[in-house]
Amino acid sequence: MNYLKKITFTICFAAGICHAQQKNTDANYSFSGLIDQKIPVELTVSVSKDVVLGNIRYVKTKEKKPIKIIGTLDSGNHYHLEEFEYDGNISGIIDAVLKNGKLEGTWSSTKSDTVYPMALDVQTKVNPKPEIFSPSDHFEGTYTYQYGEDGYQGSITIKKIKGQMYSYDIGSVTRAPGRNIADASGEVMIKNNQFTIEINKSCSFLATFYNGLLSITPVPSDQSRDCEFGLNATLEGTFLKVK
């Protein structure tokens, strides 16, 4: 996944988090159809403002296990969805538009530059169970993401100290082969499901907890931004809680 698309997805996702934490789902959909005109899939999603959560199943696989979907809704009908495996690896990316009962667009692999057409139909007789959008209060754990073996990768470990005080240790790298590093650690107070990672006066990040997720976005600054990381390296990302 390229740097610009990764950043755009994270910003859009974070923009919807506070709204999603405050209310229930706006819509729930069940889709079925084909990727590359031959791979049958079933997709269920819940939407709350700009945030999308759900699952996708590849129905011809042996176990037909659901893969977690995390994404955003833009301009009312454009869906950017990412497939998160249980270990935080993002295996596929969907970019599609919902119009006239059809979700049409592309599916791309993070392991290669492969892009396939995708066409799914809304299943009007199916009522999927709504996803939970509210975060829990058990913040400690390990959160991670990885865009395939060669893509951007990041991980953060959070440990409880006492009361609302926690420690964090975060690191991320850019794409292979010339990986650059961004990292930070410290102690913070988590309040209203959020905390701030301050690198210096011109560079800080807001971490927002979500249901099984942690979204980290840059805090706007009036100063010229210098995070003292490697080229294109960032703490920004959407991290899946893996343990």
Secondary structure by P-SEA (a helix, b strand, c coil): ccaaaaaaaaaaaaaaaaaaacccccbbbbbbbbccccccbbbbbccccccccccccccccccbbbbbbbbccccccccbbbbbcccccccbbbbbbbcccccccccccccccbbbbbbbbbcccccccccccccccccccccccccccccccbbbbbbbcccccbbbbbbbcccccbbbbbcbbbbbbbcccbbbbbccccbbbbbbbcccbbbbbbccccccccccccccccccccccccc
